[in-house]
C-alpha cells in the first residue's frame, strides 16, 4: 500500500466510518465475542486484542486459514443450527454475524437471530447487504450462495439500530465494488455518499444492525 493509499484509508476510516471501524467501536467494553460465520479473515481481528474471541464456521478450510492468522482464541467447525447445543444463554458479551445471514434461508436466518439474542449479554451485531443480492458458490464454497435478503426496515422493526454502510446502493455491484470505471474515482464517490447513507440506511448498499441490550434496559428504566 503506497503513501497516498494509506492517507486515503485513514481519511476513509475516520470520516466515512467503514464497517470494520464501526465494529471495533461497537465492541468496546466487551470482554468476549462469539463470531458466527467467521470465515478466513474476520474483521474481529481489528477489535481490541484484549477481547476473548471465538470463531464459528461451517467451512473447514476457512477455519484452518483463520487459525493460521490467530484471529480467534478458539474455533468450532459447526453449522449455525448447532449453536444451541454448545453455547449457553448470555454466555458472550457480544455475538456477531458479519456477512452471514444472507447465506441462510429466511426461516433459518430468523432462527439464527433468535439464537444470537439468546447467547448475547450486551450486544448483537449483524452486517448484511441491504435487501437481496444475488451471489453464487464463490471460491468453490457452496456456503457463499445468497439465499435471503434483509432490509433496513425489517431489521429496524426487530429492534435494531441500523446504520447504512458502503454508500449509495446503485453505485456498487458484486463484492461491493464500484459498478463504473475508473474504479478509484467511483470508489471515492461511493465513500462520499456514505456521509449521507450512514444516516439514511434505506439507500445504503450494506447495513450494520446493532441491538444493545444494556441501552434497552436503561431506556426501560428511564420510562418507569
One Martini backbone bead per residue (centre of mass of N, CA, C, O) as a GRO file, in nm:
protein
  224
    1UNK     BB    1   0.093   0.038   0.027
    2UNK     BB    2   0.079   0.354  -0.037
    3UNK     BB    3   0.074   0.667   0.086
    4UNK     BB    4  -0.196   0.758  -0.044
    5UNK     BB    5  -0.360   0.512   0.051
    6UNK     BB    6  -0.314   0.557   0.355
    7UNK     BB    7  -0.446   0.833   0.373
    8UNK     BB    8  -0.723   0.750   0.265
    9UNK     BB    9  -0.780   0.531   0.472
   10UNK     BB   10  -0.782   0.720   0.715
   11UNK     BB   11  -1.013   0.899   0.617
   12UNK     BB   12  -1.226   0.679   0.579
   13UNK     BB   13  -1.238   0.570   0.869
   14UNK     BB   14  -1.288   0.851   1.026
   15UNK     BB   15  -1.520   0.979   0.841
   16UNK     BB   16  -1.694   0.733   0.700
   17UNK     BB   17  -1.704   0.477   0.856
   18UNK     BB   18  -1.641   0.177   0.849
   19UNK     BB   19  -1.736  -0.139   0.946
   20UNK     BB   20  -1.474  -0.208   1.102
   21UNK     BB   21  -1.465   0.043   1.279
   22UNK     BB   22  -1.749   0.010   1.396
   23UNK     BB   23  -1.696  -0.262   1.530
   24UNK     BB   24  -1.472  -0.167   1.722
   25UNK     BB   25  -1.655   0.035   1.871
   26UNK     BB   26  -1.898  -0.158   1.954
   27UNK     BB   27  -1.684  -0.358   2.130
   28UNK     BB   28  -1.649  -0.178   2.344
   29UNK     BB   29  -1.662  -0.330   2.665
   30UNK     BB   30  -1.587  -0.611   2.571
   31UNK     BB   31  -1.472  -0.955   2.660
   32UNK     BB   32  -1.661  -1.106   2.438
   33UNK     BB   33  -1.674  -1.308   2.123
   34UNK     BB   34  -1.913  -1.428   1.888
   35UNK     BB   35  -1.820  -1.558   1.561
   36UNK     BB   36  -2.044  -1.602   1.311
   37UNK     BB   37  -1.908  -1.678   1.029
   38UNK     BB   38  -1.586  -1.601   1.020
   39UNK     BB   39  -1.399  -1.720   0.834
   40UNK     BB   40  -1.061  -1.624   0.714
   41UNK     BB   41  -1.105  -1.276   0.775
   42UNK     BB   42  -1.204  -1.138   1.026
   43UNK     BB   43  -1.286  -0.819   1.164
   44UNK     BB   44  -1.208  -0.892   1.468
   45UNK     BB   45  -0.898  -0.836   1.432
   46UNK     BB   46  -0.967  -0.509   1.493
   47UNK     BB   47  -1.016  -0.564   1.762
   48UNK     BB   48  -0.948  -0.600   2.063
   49UNK     BB   49  -0.700  -0.804   2.211
   50UNK     BB   50  -0.862  -0.841   2.494
   51UNK     BB   51  -1.062  -1.006   2.343
   52UNK     BB   52  -1.248  -1.286   2.351
   53UNK     BB   53  -1.241  -1.520   2.070
   54UNK     BB   54  -1.501  -1.691   1.880
   55UNK     BB   55  -1.515  -1.923   1.614
   56UNK     BB   56  -1.765  -1.987   1.349
   57UNK     BB   57  -1.777  -2.262   1.101
   58UNK     BB   58  -1.868  -2.471   0.812
   59UNK     BB   59  -1.578  -2.407   0.677
   60UNK     BB   60  -1.280  -2.550   0.720
   61UNK     BB   61  -1.072  -2.382   0.551
   62UNK     BB   62  -1.134  -2.116   0.701
   63UNK     BB   63  -1.043  -2.204   0.980
   64UNK     BB   64  -0.750  -2.276   0.910
   65UNK     BB   65  -0.672  -1.991   0.812
   66UNK     BB   66  -0.752  -1.837   1.071
   67UNK     BB   67  -0.565  -1.991   1.264
   68UNK     BB   68  -0.298  -1.895   1.133
   69UNK     BB   69  -0.376  -1.584   1.212
   70UNK     BB   70  -0.494  -1.564   1.505
   71UNK     BB   71  -0.792  -1.438   1.550
   72UNK     BB   72  -0.875  -1.664   1.748
   73UNK     BB   73  -0.894  -1.859   2.044
   74UNK     BB   74  -1.145  -2.022   1.917
   75UNK     BB   75  -1.302  -2.318   1.754
   76UNK     BB   76  -1.595  -2.405   1.538
   77UNK     BB   77  -1.712  -2.684   1.339
   78UNK     BB   78  -2.022  -2.552   1.249
   79UNK     BB   79  -2.347  -2.513   1.227
   80UNK     BB   80  -2.597  -2.294   1.326
   81UNK     BB   81  -2.795  -2.528   1.438
   82UNK     BB   82  -2.569  -2.593   1.686
   83UNK     BB   83  -2.559  -2.365   1.901
   84UNK     BB   84  -2.757  -2.475   2.130
   85UNK     BB   85  -2.550  -2.719   2.213
   86UNK     BB   86  -2.304  -2.512   2.316
   87UNK     BB   87  -2.447  -2.233   2.390
   88UNK     BB   88  -2.528  -2.032   2.636
   89UNK     BB   89  -2.685  -1.816   2.804
   90UNK     BB   90  -2.518  -1.532   2.825
   91UNK     BB   91  -2.194  -1.611   2.724
   92UNK     BB   92  -2.170  -1.331   2.560
   93UNK     BB   93  -2.136  -1.006   2.506
   94UNK     BB   94  -2.087  -1.064   2.187
   95UNK     BB   95  -2.273  -1.112   1.876
   96UNK     BB   96  -2.165  -1.213   1.544
   97UNK     BB   97  -2.283  -1.140   1.192
   98UNK     BB   98  -2.066  -1.134   0.915
   99UNK     BB   99  -2.174  -1.214   0.628
  100UNK     BB  100  -2.430  -1.449   0.675
  101UNK     BB  101  -2.753  -1.435   0.667
  102UNK     BB  102  -2.770  -1.438   0.341
  103UNK     BB  103  -2.685  -1.766   0.345
  104UNK     BB  104  -2.976  -1.804   0.445
  105UNK     BB  105  -3.263  -1.894   0.503
  106UNK     BB  106  -3.511  -1.722   0.637
  107UNK     BB  107  -3.583  -1.916   0.872
  108UNK     BB  108  -3.284  -1.955   0.962
  109UNK     BB  109  -3.230  -1.656   1.018
  110UNK     BB  110  -3.437  -1.622   1.242
  111UNK     BB  111  -3.307  -1.832   1.430
  112UNK     BB  112  -3.035  -1.695   1.456
  113UNK     BB  113  -3.127  -1.436   1.593
  114UNK     BB  114  -3.242  -1.576   1.843
  115UNK     BB  115  -2.971  -1.704   1.931
  116UNK     BB  116  -2.805  -1.447   1.958
  117UNK     BB  117  -2.993  -1.317   2.179
  118UNK     BB  118  -2.945  -1.547   2.384
  119UNK     BB  119  -2.620  -1.532   2.408
  120UNK     BB  120  -2.630  -1.234   2.465
  121UNK     BB  121  -2.558  -0.968   2.693
  122UNK     BB  122  -2.518  -0.684   2.515
  123UNK     BB  123  -2.470  -0.773   2.193
  124UNK     BB  124  -2.588  -0.743   1.852
  125UNK     BB  125  -2.425  -0.808   1.527
  126UNK     BB  126  -2.528  -0.716   1.187
  127UNK     BB  127  -2.400  -0.791   0.858
  128UNK     BB  128  -2.560  -0.677   0.545
  129UNK     BB  129  -2.731  -0.657   0.289
  130UNK     BB  130  -2.967  -0.439   0.133
  131UNK     BB  131  -3.108  -0.686   0.054
  132UNK     BB  132  -3.120  -0.872  -0.219
  133UNK     BB  133  -2.819  -1.053  -0.343
  134UNK     BB  134  -2.673  -1.205  -0.589
  135UNK     BB  135  -2.503  -1.529  -0.521
  136UNK     BB  136  -2.275  -1.772  -0.547
  137UNK     BB  137  -2.025  -2.025  -0.548
  138UNK     BB  138  -1.763  -1.900  -0.422
  139UNK     BB  139  -1.448  -2.037  -0.415
  140UNK     BB  140  -1.587  -2.331  -0.387
  141UNK     BB  141  -1.825  -2.220  -0.188
  142UNK     BB  142  -2.153  -2.296  -0.117
  143UNK     BB  143  -2.191  -2.092   0.132
  144UNK     BB  144  -2.190  -1.823  -0.065
  145UNK     BB  145  -2.472  -1.826  -0.107
  146UNK     BB  146  -2.764  -1.647  -0.167
  147UNK     BB  147  -3.094  -1.690   0.017
  148UNK     BB  148  -3.131  -1.388   0.132
  149UNK     BB  149  -3.306  -1.091   0.254
  150UNK     BB  150  -3.224  -0.771   0.437
  151UNK     BB  151  -3.378  -0.501   0.558
  152UNK     BB  152  -3.374  -0.210   0.728
  153UNK     BB  153  -3.676  -0.219   0.825
  154UNK     BB  154  -3.677  -0.504   0.937
  155UNK     BB  155  -3.454  -0.457   1.154
  156UNK     BB  156  -3.591  -0.222   1.298
  157UNK     BB  157  -3.846  -0.391   1.382
  158UNK     BB  158  -3.645  -0.579   1.567
  159UNK     BB  159  -3.469  -0.345   1.734
  160UNK     BB  160  -3.258  -0.210   1.544
  161UNK     BB  161  -2.977  -0.035   1.486
  162UNK     BB  162  -2.936   0.136   1.171
  163UNK     BB  163  -2.658   0.138   0.942
  164UNK     BB  164  -2.517   0.274   0.672
  165UNK     BB  165  -2.315   0.112   0.411
  166UNK     BB  166  -2.113   0.186   0.129
  167UNK     BB  167  -2.326   0.361   0.030
  168UNK     BB  168  -2.476   0.393  -0.264
  169UNK     BB  169  -2.623   0.124  -0.401
  170UNK     BB  170  -2.614   0.175  -0.729
  171UNK     BB  171  -2.278   0.193  -0.731
  172UNK     BB  172  -2.281  -0.113  -0.662
  173UNK     BB  173  -2.169  -0.453  -0.676
  174UNK     BB  174  -1.982  -0.695  -0.672
  175UNK     BB  175  -1.833  -0.700  -0.368
  176UNK     BB  176  -1.883  -0.378  -0.346
  177UNK     BB  177  -1.804  -0.277  -0.613
  178UNK     BB  178  -1.777  -0.065  -0.845
  179UNK     BB  179  -1.950  -0.034  -1.152
  180UNK     BB  180  -1.747   0.185  -1.240
  181UNK     BB  181  -1.534   0.376  -1.456
  182UNK     BB  182  -1.306   0.451  -1.266
  183UNK     BB  183  -1.270   0.294  -0.970
  184UNK     BB  184  -1.139   0.506  -0.787
  185UNK     BB  185  -1.340   0.734  -0.835
  186UNK     BB  186  -1.601   0.567  -0.748
  187UNK     BB  187  -1.503   0.506  -0.466
  188UNK     BB  188  -1.506   0.797  -0.365
  189UNK     BB  189  -1.804   0.849  -0.420
  190UNK     BB  190  -1.913   0.628  -0.238
  191UNK     BB  191  -1.784   0.740   0.023
  192UNK     BB  192  -1.929   1.013   0.024
  193UNK     BB  193  -2.223   0.892   0.043
  194UNK     BB  194  -2.184   0.783   0.337
  195UNK     BB  195  -2.257   1.050   0.486
  196UNK     BB  196  -2.567   0.986   0.426
  197UNK     BB  197  -2.635   0.668   0.443
  198UNK     BB  198  -2.574   0.629   0.741
  199UNK     BB  199  -2.864   0.790   0.806
  200UNK     BB  200  -2.984   0.635   0.524
  201UNK     BB  201  -3.028   0.303   0.487
  202UNK     BB  202  -3.220   0.277   0.242
  203UNK     BB  203  -2.957   0.363   0.034
  204UNK     BB  204  -2.775   0.134   0.111
  205UNK     BB  205  -2.580  -0.143   0.059
  206UNK     BB  206  -2.528  -0.172   0.361
  207UNK     BB  207  -2.591  -0.313   0.694
  208UNK     BB  208  -2.575  -0.212   1.040
  209UNK     BB  209  -2.681  -0.413   1.319
  210UNK     BB  210  -2.792  -0.303   1.653
  211UNK     BB  211  -2.826  -0.467   1.974
  212UNK     BB  212  -2.870  -0.300   2.293
  213UNK     BB  213  -2.939  -0.418   2.603
  214UNK     BB  214  -2.842  -0.195   2.797
  215UNK     BB  215  -2.991   0.041   2.662
  216UNK     BB  216  -3.274  -0.081   2.688
  217UNK     BB  217  -3.281  -0.096   2.997
  218UNK     BB  218  -3.238   0.206   3.048
  219UNK     BB  219  -3.493   0.301   2.896
  220UNK     BB  220  -3.695   0.144   3.072
  221UNK     BB  221  -3.615   0.279   3.344
  222UNK     BB  222  -3.683   0.577   3.249
  223UNK     BB  223  -4.005   0.494   3.207
  224UNK     BB  224  -4.078   0.428   3.523
   0.00000   0.00000   0.00000
